[in-house]
Structures are given as structure tokens and as C-alpha cells.
Amino acid sequence: MVRLYISRLRLVLLSAFAFGLNASAPVPALASDNSPALIPAVQQIEMKAGQFHLNRQTKIFASDMVAKENAQLLSVAVQKILGVSLPVMLGKPTAQEQNFVQFLSIQTFAPSEAYNLVSDTKSLRITATAAGQFYALQTLLQLLPLHKQAVIDLPAMEINDTPRFAWRGMHLDVGRHMFSVDFIKKLLDQMAALKLNTFHWHLTEDQGWRIQIKQYPKLTQVGAWRKETTKDRHYEPYIGDGVPYGGFYTQEQIKEVVAYAQRLHIMVVPEIELPGHSQAALAAYPELACTPGPFAVATNWGVFEDIYCPTEPTFTFLENVLTEVMALFPAPYIHIGGDEAPKTRWKASAQAQAVMQREGLKNEEQLQSYFIRRVEKFINSKGKRLIGWDEILEGGLAPNATVMSWRGEEGGIAAAKEGHDVIMTPTSWCYFDAGQGPAEQELWQLGGEITLEKVYSYNPVPKVLDESQQSHIRGVQANIWTEYLPTSAHVEYMVFPRLLAMAEVAWTPQDRRNFADFEHRVQNYYPRLDQAKIAYRIPRPLGLDTPVQIGKEWQWTLTAPVKDSKMFYTLDGSEPSPSPKGKLYRKTLAVKKDAAAVLKVLTVLPDGRVSAVQVAGIPKPAAQASTQK
């Protein structure tokens, strides 16, 4: 069992955690307080005198088989650096041992994801539950150097760390565009490195049904395929690309992803949309609608009026579907969507109106609440809990439901005040399909602008809640919607490095967070993303937005946003070029205050990947600025 576990996670350690052989890679940097530059920042750290020298003679001890699994992961990582495999032994070190690492399991260690890591000149000890040891390991892996050497020098210190929130999540929509199992594992690797623990898998949509349901084969035979996709943003008039699109995950693939995530201590929460966003299912089984159809899998984006009809055949269908889904996902939660469900068809349906009369419901909002409550009762009967978007509040919230607040924070606040658990994921901070900067300075701009700093600024606990109500804020989540993200490279560009900021929002106490310090630590993290071949957004050069006035000039001193990258610039408004004839930034740039100059910078990473062209904001001359309103 341990051997299988190690072999499947070897790639995680050697790529996602970036222990490469780049001889120029620096030893891990320090944060602004001279502690290790960790992401997310730990809750409490005390630096001490001396170092622990981890070398070829170091022994690794594990108190039990659970601890041994985590210890083996460390051994694999260290082997890449030291060139030898350190043995992992069950048991505890003798009093005479002078050079060892110890993983000590305490299943009653609380909270369950917390850990204690202590290093001194003789040893390094990790004490925690299985999950806590795994998170301590992620901290330790960030302390290891990125290049091969004979000795690994680790600072003497004590870390006591625990997450701020129990739910630290990332959502991926595969209904609009789907992605390979290997890519999803790649994302899970990165989540684990950042101590995120929940993967919200959005599996059904109007544009495609992506999970195999054996009792209803037409869901994937018909519902998983659309005849084409909207071309760019050509809604009115509609223009399609003429290219058939589709696919789905088999139940074996689902099991594979879930098992992989479990080994990374990540819970996978499936989302099966109802009653809305169901046009793909209606295309396969039109008898589930309030109108006769026929229906087609949607080829464009938006909210559609054809939704499930609240009839007995519909509930039988959903119960059968959810039974197969629940057998695949051991997580205690089933996400049912519940959002953006127009009531147009229900208002015109004799069947829906008959249900309202039978149940004594006043309006269609209450009918949706009836629909959700009925599904929740079934989910609860299987030992699971329902979670849904904040529209499930409309008409009255199901008794045990958890609310995912996306339309701002209002839904989450209302739910917490009613005593319901809440996951905060408001669009203004947590929707990573939004742009990251001005459209003309982005490789992909999907509307809106949520910068790295904006994500980092989010506090998921609203101040309007009292202490008891705040306890219902169970966590925070980043969402990736893929209408305009057809490839894995698009997804990586939109997710990273913003996911680093969300990880710190989710893990680190509010009073331990500081963006300037975080920005410094992010610079040290990029080599890890490079090693994992993550196509992250290359940020603006540091100093580009902070020119200094010296006499009659504005001067820029730039720092490359990623170590060892190069910056090419122009001052005449033309596009900078990385060619041999391009202007390579080497020293401070100067522009006369009254000059009509435009500073543009292009960053080129060591692997050749280039940024979007970034434009400096040159301050207006004083006389001109004073006339502006």
C-alpha cells in the first residue's frame, strides 16, 4: 500500500513541488520578518539559533504506518537533492540519535489539520494527525532547496500551524469546456502544495453532461455532445464555430480522480445542477421538462428557460442519478447548484401549477424551495448533506443545507444569521474567470478585473455578523468558469498566481496577512510553478507603477517579476521586442516630465514564455494635471 502510494505521488514531489536540478536556483528566501518565505504563511513561527543539517546519514522515523506514508514522501523529495534514498523506519529514535527526522502520529491532535514542526541542531520532528503531517510536509518541502547538493540546511525553529477555515476550495467548471484527468490531477497537485483541501467539480451544465450515469446512458450519448460552440462572443446575431464538441468522464475515471485527491487530503465535491442549467439532460430525456421539446444541448452561454419540471418522473430520475453519484464520491456533500432557474416554464405548466396547489405553495419561488427540500431529504437519507448556490435561499432554505454565497456576500450573511453553514465565494473576489488587469495588457481578458491584490484583500468573515454567526462561515473558495477557457493553458493563466493569494486567505489568520510581504514571497514561488510547467500569468514588473521624480525627470527602477527573467522595453509607444535588436532593461530608465513618452515592458521568462505587454502610468505634467477634473 505504501509503495503504491509513493509511486503515484512521485510526480507530485518531483514536478509540482519543484525540486529540480537548476544549479542557479536560489536557496528558499526569507519573508520580511526573516522567517522562511512560505505560502500560505503559517500561524505561528519562532526562529531559533542554529540549523539542522539534513544529509545522507540522516535517518527518518515514523511512529506508525500512517506516519510512514508521509515520511516516504519526504524521502522521495530528499533523494532528488541528496542523490540517495534515506531509509524510513517504523518506531522511534533512541536517546542517542543525533541526526534524524521523526513523524509522530497523534490522532487526537486538534484541530485535525493542525501540526507542530520543531527543528534544532540534532533533529526535525513533526507531530500531528495524518492530515496535519501532510500539511507539515508541504511546509517542509518549501524549505528545501531547488538544486542538488550534499547537505540541506534547515533553520532551527518551531512552527505551530492550523488553518483558519475548514473549507479551502477551488471550483472547476467542466460543463462548458472539459479537461483531461491528467490535467485535473495537475491542479490537485498544486492545491495540495498550497494546503487547499476541497475540489468542487462542476459536472453538469446546459452545454454538456460530463459524468457517466449507467442507468441513463443517453445522458452521455446525447447530453455530453453539442453540435458547435458560440464563436467568440457572437450572441446577437448568433454565430457558431461549426465544430462539434463533447466528452465525459467514465465512472472509472471519476474513481481515479477521487482516489488521487484522497491521497492528497483533498475532498472532491460533485455538482449536479438542478432544477436549472439542465438543458443537456433534457436533450437526452425530454420527458423531464414541462414542455414537450425537443431540446438540444446548448451551444451558447447564458441562462435558459427550459428546466426540470417538478414532477414525480423528474424526482425519480434525480434520485437515481444522485444514487450513482453518491456511490462515486465519499465526500459528505453533494452540490445541487440551485442557481439561475427561471420560472417561466413552471408558470405556464399545468403540471407545475398542480404541484403548487397540492403542496399549498403561494408562488414559484416556494415551488423551487419545495424542489430543493425534496432533493435534500433524499440526500440526507443517504447520509449526505446538500450544498447549493445562494439562490437556494429563495422561497425558504432547506433545513440542513449549506449555502455557497456567490452573488456578493448578502446570501451568506442571511444564511449565517439563520444558523446555516456558509462557503464564501463572491464574484468580486473569487471568480477567477474575470480579468487580472486592463484588457489591453492581458493575454486573455474575459471582462472585469480582479487583481492578485484584490483576491488577497478578501476577508471571508463579514463584520456585520456576531461571533456566533461568524462560526457558520466554514470557508472560502475560488471559482473557475470555462465558457471562454477552452484549453488547460487558459485555465492555468487565469488561476495562477491568484490561487496562491486565495490559499493564504483560506489558511492564514487575518492578522498574519500582509500583501507587501506576500508579494515578496510569491517571487520565490514562481520557480516551483515553472518546474511544474504551470502557464501562470506573468505579473507586471515591480516598480513599473512607482516612478520617482528626480529633478525634471521621472525615473523607473524595475525588478523582474520572476527571478532570472528579462525585461525588454520601449519609450516611444511601439511594442517591445525580445529579439536581439530589442532594448533590454539593464538600469534605471528616465523620461523628462513634459515628454510625450510611453513606457512599455515585455517580460521573458527563462523558458522563453512571454508576458503581455505592460504599460507604465506616466504621471501628467504638473500644469496639465492641475486642470484635470
C-alpha positions in Angstrom: 0.0 0.0 0.0 2.8 2.4 0.9 4.7 1.5 -2.3 1.6 2.2 -4.5 1.0 5.5 -2.7 4.6 6.6 -3.2 4.7 5.7 -6.9 1.6 7.6 -7.7 2.7 10.7 -5.9 6.3 10.7 -7.1 5.4 13.0 -9.9 3.8 15.4 -7.4 7.0 15.7 -5.5 9.3 15.9 -8.5 7.3 18.4 -10.5 4.6 20.2 -8.6 6.9 20.8 -5.6 9.7 21.7 -8.0 12.8 20.0 -6.7 14.7 20.3 -9.9 18.4 20.4 -10.7 18.7 24.0 -11.7 22.1 24.9 -10.3 21.3 28.6 -10.4 18.1 28.3 -8.3 18.4 30.1 -5.0 18.0 28.7 -1.6 14.5 29.5 -0.3 14.2 33.2 0.5 13.1 34.8 3.7 9.9 36.7 4.3 10.1 40.3 5.5 10.3 39.1 9.2 13.3 36.9 8.4 11.2 33.7 8.7 11.0 31.3 5.7 9.1 32.6 2.7 6.2 30.2 2.9 2.8 30.3 1.1 0.4 30.2 2.8 2.0 32.0 5.8 2.0 29.9 8.9 0.0 30.8 12.0 2.9 30.9 14.4 6.7 30.6 13.9 9.6 31.0 16.3 13.1 31.2 14.8 15.9 29.8 16.9 19.7 29.6 16.8 21.4 27.1 14.7 20.5 24.8 11.8 19.5 21.2 11.2 21.8 19.6 8.6 19.8 17.0 6.7 22.3 14.8 4.8 23.0 11.3 3.6 23.4 10.0 7.2 20.0 11.3 8.3 17.5 8.7 9.5 13.7 9.1 9.1 11.5 7.5 11.8 7.7 7.0 11.6 5.6 6.1 14.6 3.0 4.1 12.6 2.0 3.2 9.0 0.1 6.5 8.5 3.2 8.4 9.5 5.3 6.2 7.3 3.3 7.2 4.2 4.2 10.9 4.9 7.7 10.0 5.8 8.2 8.2 2.5 7.1 11.3 0.6 9.9 13.3 2.3 12.4 10.5 1.5 11.5 10.7 -2.2 11.9 14.5 -2.3 15.2 14.4 -0.4 16.6 11.7 -2.7 16.3 14.2 -5.7 18.5 16.6 -3.8 21.0 14.4 -2.0 21.2 11.7 -4.6 20.5 8.9 -2.1 17.3 7.4 -0.7 17.0 7.8 3.1 15.5 4.8 4.8 12.2 5.2 6.7 12.0 3.1 9.8 9.0 2.3 11.9 9.5 3.2 15.6 11.1 6.0 17.5 14.7 7.1 17.7 16.9 6.2 20.6 18.0 8.8 23.1 21.5 8.7 21.5 20.3 9.5 17.9 21.9 12.8 16.7 20.6 13.2 13.1 17.0 12.3 12.4 13.6 13.3 11.2 10.6 12.0 13.1 7.0 11.8 12.1 4.8 11.2 15.1 1.1 10.4 14.8 -1.3 11.7 17.4 -4.8 11.1 16.2 -6.3 13.3 18.9 -4.2 16.2 17.8 -6.5 19.1 17.4 -7.6 20.7 15.2 -7.3 17.7 12.9 -5.4 19.6 10.2 -3.0 21.4 12.6 0.6 20.4 13.1 3.7 21.1 15.2 7.1 21.2 13.5 10.3 21.6 15.5 13.8 21.6 14.2 17.0 22.0 16.1 20.7 21.1 15.5 20.1 17.4 16.0 16.6 16.6 14.7 13.4 17.7 13.0 10.1 16.5 14.4 6.6 16.6 13.0 3.7 15.9 15.4 0.1 15.8 14.0 -2.7 13.6 12.6 -2.3 12.1 9.2 -3.7 15.3 7.6 -1.6 17.6 9.8 1.5 15.7 9.0 0.8 16.0 5.3 0.4 19.8 5.6 3.6 20.0 7.7 5.3 18.1 4.9 4.1 20.8 2.4 5.7 23.4 4.6 8.9 21.4 4.8 9.0 20.9 1.1 9.0 24.6 0.5 12.1 24.9 2.8 14.1 22.5 0.7 16.5 24.0 -1.9 15.8 23.8 -5.6 19.1 22.4 -6.6 21.2 19.3 -5.9 23.6 19.5 -3.0 25.3 17.3 -0.4 23.6 18.9 2.7 20.2 20.5 3.2 20.5 23.3 5.8 17.2 23.9 7.5 16.7 26.7 10.1 16.2 25.8 13.7 12.6 26.8 14.6 9.2 25.8 15.9 6.1 26.1 13.8 2.6 25.7 15.3 0.2 25.9 12.5 -3.5 25.4 11.8 -5.9 26.5 9.1 -8.2 29.4 9.6 -11.0 27.7 7.6 -12.1 24.1 7.3 -13.2 24.5 3.7 -10.4 25.8 1.5 -11.6 25.2 -2.0 -11.3 25.5 -5.8 -14.1 25.0 -8.3 -13.7 23.9 -11.9 -16.4 24.0 -14.5 -16.1 21.2 -17.0 -19.6 21.6 -18.5 -18.6 24.4 -20.9 -15.1 23.0 -21.7 -13.8 19.8 -20.2 -10.2 18.8 -19.3 -8.3 15.6 -19.1 -7.9 13.5 -16.0 -4.1 14.2 -16.1 -4.8 18.0 -16.1 -7.2 17.7 -13.1 -4.5 15.8 -11.2 -2.1 18.5 -12.1 -4.4 21.1 -10.5 -4.9 18.8 -7.4 -1.1 18.6 -7.0 -1.0 22.4 -6.9 -3.9 22.6 -4.5 -2.2 20.2 -2.1 1.0 22.2 -2.2 -1.0 25.2 -1.1 -2.9 23.3 1.6 -6.2 23.6 -0.2 -8.5 20.7 0.7 -11.7 20.9 -1.4 -12.1 20.4 -5.1 -15.6 21.4 -6.3 -16.2 19.6 -9.6 -18.9 21.2 -11.7 -20.0 18.2 -13.8 -23.3 19.1 -15.5 -24.4 22.1 -17.5 -26.7 23.3 -20.3 -23.7 22.8 -22.6 -22.7 19.3 -21.6 -23.3 16.4 -19.2 -19.9 15.2 -18.1 -20.4 12.2 -15.8 -21.3 8.7 -16.8 -24.6 7.5 -15.3 -25.1 3.9 -16.2 -28.9 3.8 -15.6 -29.3 6.7 -18.1 -26.9 6.1 -20.9 -28.4 8.9 -23.1 -27.0 11.5 -20.6 -23.6 10.9 -22.2 -24.7 9.5 -25.6 -26.7 12.7 -26.2 -26.2 15.1 -23.4 -22.4 15.1 -23.5 -22.2 16.5 -27.0 -23.1 19.8 -28.6 -23.1 20.4 -32.4 -20.9 23.5 -32.0 -19.9 26.3 -29.7 -20.5 30.0 -29.8 -17.7 31.7 -31.8 -16.0 34.3 -29.6 -18.9 36.4 -28.2 -21.3 36.3 -31.2 -24.6 36.1 -29.4 -26.8 38.5 -31.3 -26.8 37.6 -34.1 -25.6 34.1 -33.0 -22.6 32.7 -34.9 -21.3 29.2 -34.1 -17.8 27.8 -34.8 -19.2 24.8 -36.6 -17.1 22.3 -34.6 -18.8 19.5 -32.7 -17.7 19.4 -29.1 -18.1 17.0 -26.2 -16.9 14.3 -23.9 -17.5 12.9 -20.4 -15.7 11.2 -17.6 -16.4 7.5 -17.1 -17.1 6.2 -13.6 -13.7 4.6 -13.6 -12.1 8.0 -14.3 -14.2 9.6 -11.6 -13.0 7.0 -9.1 -9.4 7.6 -10.3 -9.6 11.3 -9.6 -11.3 10.9 -6.3 -8.7 8.3 -5.1 -5.9 10.6 -6.2 -7.4 13.5 -4.4 -7.9 11.5 -1.2 -4.2 10.7 -1.1 -3.6 14.5 -1.2 -6.2 15.0 1.6 -8.5 16.8 -0.8 -12.3 16.2 -0.7 -14.0 16.1 -4.1 -17.5 17.6 -4.1 -19.5 16.9 -7.2 -22.1 19.3 -8.6 -25.2 18.0 -10.4 -27.2 21.1 -11.4 -30.9 21.3 -10.7 -33.5 22.4 -11.3 -31.9 24.8 -13.8 -28.8 24.6 -16.1 -30.3 21.2 -17.2 -30.7 21.6 -20.9 -28.2 18.9 -21.7 -30.2 16.4 -19.6 -33.4 17.5 -21.2 -31.9 16.9 -24.6 -31.3 13.3 -23.6 -34.6 12.9 -21.7 -37.2 15.5 -22.9 -39.9 13.9 -20.8 -38.3 15.6 -17.7 -39.3 19.0 -18.9 -42.6 20.9 -18.5 -42.9 21.3 -22.3 -42.6 18.6 -24.9 -39.3 19.7 -26.6 -37.4 18.6 -28.5 -34.3 20.1 -26.8 -30.7 20.4 -27.9 -27.5 20.6 -25.9 -26.9 24.4 -25.7 -24.2 25.8 -28.0 -24.1 29.3 -26.5 -23.8 30.7 -22.9 -26.4 32.1 -20.7 -29.5 31.2 -18.6 -32.1 29.0 -20.3 -35.8 28.8 -19.5 -36.1 25.0 -20.0 -35.5 23.4 -16.7 -36.6 20.3 -14.9 -40.3 20.0 -14.3 -41.2 19.3 -10.6 -43.0 16.0 -11.4 -42.7 12.5 -10.0 -40.7 11.2 -13.0 -38.2 14.0 -12.5 -37.7 13.2 -8.9 -37.3 9.5 -9.7 -34.7 10.4 -12.3 -32.8 12.7 -10.0 -32.8 10.2 -7.1 -31.5 7.5 -9.4 -28.8 9.8 -10.8 -27.8 11.0 -7.3 -27.6 7.5 -6.1 -24.9 6.7 -8.7 -23.1 9.9 -8.0 -23.1 9.4 -4.2 -21.6 6.0 -4.7 -18.6 7.5 -6.5 -17.9 10.4 -4.1 -17.2 9.7 -0.4 -17.4 13.4 0.4 -20.2 14.2 2.9 -21.5 16.9 0.5 -23.5 16.9 -2.8 -23.7 20.2 -4.6 -27.0 20.6 -6.4 -26.5 24.1 -8.0 -29.9 25.6 -7.5 -28.9 28.8 -9.2 -30.3 30.7 -12.2 -33.5 28.7 -12.6 -36.1 30.8 -14.5 -39.7 30.0 -13.5 -41.2 30.8 -16.9 -42.0 27.2 -17.8 -43.3 26.5 -14.4 -45.7 29.4 -14.5 -47.2 28.1 -17.8 -47.2 24.4 -16.8 -50.4 22.7 -15.6 -48.2 20.0 -14.0 -46.1 22.5 -12.0 -49.2 24.5 -11.0 -50.9 21.3 -9.8 -47.9 20.6 -7.6 -48.1 24.1 -6.1 -51.8 23.6 -5.4 -51.3 20.2 -3.9 -48.5 21.4 -1.6 -50.1 24.7 -0.7 -47.4 26.8 -2.3 -48.0 30.5 -2.9 -45.6 31.1 -5.8 -42.9 29.6 -8.0 -40.1 30.6 -5.6 -41.8 28.4 -3.0 -42.0 25.7 -5.6 -38.3 25.9 -6.1 -37.8 25.6 -2.3 -40.1 22.5 -2.4 -38.0 21.1 -5.1 -34.7 21.7 -3.2 -36.1 20.5 0.1 -37.4 17.3 -1.5 -34.0 16.6 -3.1 -32.3 17.4 0.2 -34.5 14.9 2.1 -33.3 12.2 -0.3 -29.7 13.3 0.0 -29.9 13.3 3.8 -31.4 9.8 3.7 -28.2 8.6 2.2 -26.1 10.2 4.9 -25.0 13.2 2.8 -25.5 16.9 3.1 -26.8 19.3 0.4 -24.9 22.4 -0.6 -26.0 24.9 -3.2 -25.6 28.4 -4.6 -27.3 31.2 -2.7 -30.4 31.1 -4.8 -31.5 28.1 -2.7 -32.4 30.7 -0.1 -35.3 31.9 -2.3 -38.7 30.6 -1.0 -37.2 29.3 2.2 -33.9 27.4 2.8 -33.8 23.6 3.1 -33.2 22.7 6.8 -29.7 21.3 6.7 -28.4 23.0 3.6 -25.1 24.7 3.3 -25.1 27.9 1.2 -22.4 28.9 -1.2 -22.6 32.7 -1.5 -21.6 33.9 -4.9 -23.9 36.9 -5.7 -22.0 39.1 -3.3 -21.9 38.3 0.5 -25.6 39.0 1.2 -26.7 35.4 0.7 -24.0 34.2 3.0 -24.8 36.7 5.6 -28.5 35.9 5.5 -27.8 32.1 5.7 -25.4 32.5 8.7 -27.9 34.6 10.6 -30.4 31.7 10.1 -27.8 29.3 11.5 -26.7 27.7 8.2 -23.2 26.9 7.3 -21.7 29.1 4.5 -18.9 29.0 2.0 -18.0 32.5 0.8 -17.2 32.8 -2.9 -18.4 36.2 -4.0 -17.8 37.2 -7.6 -15.9 40.4 -6.7 -13.0 38.5 -5.2 -13.3 34.8 -6.0 -14.3 34.4 -9.7 -11.0 33.7 -11.5 -12.6 33.8 -15.0 -12.6 37.6 -14.5 -9.6 39.6 -15.9 -6.5 40.3 -13.9 -5.6 43.7 -15.3 -6.6 46.2 -18.1 -7.8 44.3 -21.2 -5.1 45.7 -23.5 -2.4 44.4 -21.1 -3.7 40.8 -20.7 -3.1 37.8 -22.9 -6.8 36.8 -22.1 -9.3 39.3 -20.7 -12.7 38.0 -20.0 -14.3 41.1 -18.5 -14.0 42.6 -15.1 -10.7 43.0 -13.2 -9.8 41.0 -10.1 -6.1 41.6 -9.4 -3.8 39.5 -7.3 -4.0 42.2 -4.6 -7.8 42.2 -4.8 -8.0 38.5 -4.2 -5.6 38.8 -1.3 -7.6 41.6 0.3 -10.6 39.4 0.8 -11.8 38.7 4.4 -14.4 36.0 4.2 -15.9 36.8 7.6 -18.3 39.8 7.3 -18.1 42.2 10.2 -21.9 42.5 10.4 -22.1 39.0 11.9 -21.7 38.4 15.6 -19.3 35.8 17.0 -21.9 33.0 16.9 -22.9 33.8 13.4 -19.3 34.1 12.2 -18.8 30.5 13.3 -21.0 29.4 10.4 -18.5 30.8 7.8 -17.0 27.5 7.1 -14.6 28.6 4.4 -13.8 30.2 1.1 -13.5 29.1 -2.5 -12.0 30.2 -5.8 -14.2 29.5 -8.9 -13.1 28.9 -12.4 -15.8 29.1 -15.1 -14.7 27.9 -18.5 -17.0 29.4 -21.1 -14.0 31.3 -22.6 -11.3 29.0 -21.3 -11.1 26.1 -23.9 -7.6 24.9 -23.0 -5.6 24.0 -19.9 -3.2 26.8 -20.6 -6.1 29.3 -20.5 -7.2 27.8 -17.1 -3.6 27.9 -15.7 -3.2 31.6 -16.8 -6.4 32.6 -15.0 -5.8 30.5 -11.9 -2.2 31.3 -11.1 -0.8 33.1 -9.3 -4.2 34.2 -7.9 -4.7 30.8 -6.3 -1.7 31.5 -4.1 -3.5 34.5 -2.7 -6.7 32.6 -2.1 -4.7 29.8 -0.3 -3.4 32.4 2.1 -6.9 33.9 2.6 -8.1 30.4 3.4 -5.3 29.2 5.7 -3.6 32.2 7.4 -5.1 34.2 10.2 -6.3 37.7 9.2 -3.8 39.4 11.5 -0.9 37.5 9.9 -1.6 38.6 6.4 0.3 41.4 4.7 0.2 41.9 0.9 3.7 43.5 0.5 5.2 40.6 2.3 3.1 38.1 0.3 4.1 39.7 -2.9 7.7 39.2 -1.9 7.1 35.5 -1.1 5.3 35.0 -4.4 8.5 35.9 -6.2 10.1 32.9 -4.5 7.3 30.6 -5.5 7.4 31.1 -9.3 10.3 28.7 -9.8 8.0 26.0 -8.4 5.3 26.8 -10.8 7.9 26.9 -13.6 9.1 23.4 -12.7 5.5 22.1 -12.7 5.0 23.7 -16.2 2.2 25.9 -15.0 1.4 28.6 -17.6 0.8 31.2 -14.9 0.1 34.9 -15.7 3.4 36.7 -15.7 2.9 39.8 -13.4 3.8 43.4 -14.0 7.5 44.3 -13.3 8.0 45.6 -9.8 8.5 49.4 -9.8 6.5 50.0 -13.0 3.8 51.8 -11.2 6.1 53.8 -8.8 8.2 56.2 -10.8 10.3 58.6 -8.8 10.6 62.3 -9.6 14.3 63.3 -9.8 14.7 67.0 -10.9 12.9 67.3 -14.2 12.7 63.6 -14.9 10.5 60.6 -13.9 12.7 57.6 -13.3 11.8 53.9 -13.1 13.9 51.3 -11.4 12.4 47.9 -12.3 12.7 44.5 -10.8 11.8 41.5 -12.9 8.6 39.9 -11.6 10.1 36.4 -11.9 13.7 35.5 -11.0 16.1 35.2 -13.9 13.6 36.7 -16.4 14.5 39.5 -18.8 12.6 42.7 -19.5 12.5 44.4 -22.9 11.2 48.0 -23.2 10.3 50.9 -25.4 9.7 54.6 -24.6 8.1 55.7 -27.9 4.8 53.8 -27.8 6.0 50.9 -30.1 5.8 47.3 -29.0 8.9 46.0 -27.2 10.6 43.0 -28.8 12.6 40.2 -27.3 14.7 40.0 -30.5 18.4 40.8 -30.5 17.5 44.3 -31.7 15.1 44.8 -28.8 16.0 47.1 -25.9 17.0 45.0 -22.8 16.4 46.7 -19.5 19.6 46.9 -17.6 19.4 50.1 -15.5 17.1 52.9 -14.3 15.0 54.4 -17.1 14.4 58.2 -17.2 11.8 60.3 -19.0 11.5 64.1 -19.0 8.4 65.2 -17.1 6.9 67.0 -20.0 7.8 64.4 -22.6 5.1 62.6 -24.6 6.7 59.2 -23.8 5.0 55.8 -23.2 7.0 53.2 -21.3 6.1 49.6 -22.3 7.7 46.5 -20.9 7.7 42.9 -22.1 8.9 40.2 -19.7 10.5 37.0 -21.0 10.9 34.0 -18.6 14.0 31.7 -18.7 11.9 29.1 -20.5 11.0 31.6 -23.3 7.4 32.3 -22.2 6.5 35.9 -22.6 4.1 38.2 -20.8 1.5 40.5 -22.2 3.0 44.0 -22.8 2.7 46.1 -19.7 2.3 49.9 -19.9 3.5 52.3 -17.2 1.3 55.0 -15.9 3.5 58.1 -16.6 2.3 61.0 -14.4 1.0 64.0 -16.2 3.0 67.3 -16.0 2.0 69.3 -13.0 0.5 72.2 -15.0 -1.6 69.7 -17.1 -2.6 67.6 -14.1 -3.9 70.7 -12.2 -6.5 71.4 -14.9 -7.9 67.8 -14.9 -11.2 67.2 -13.2 
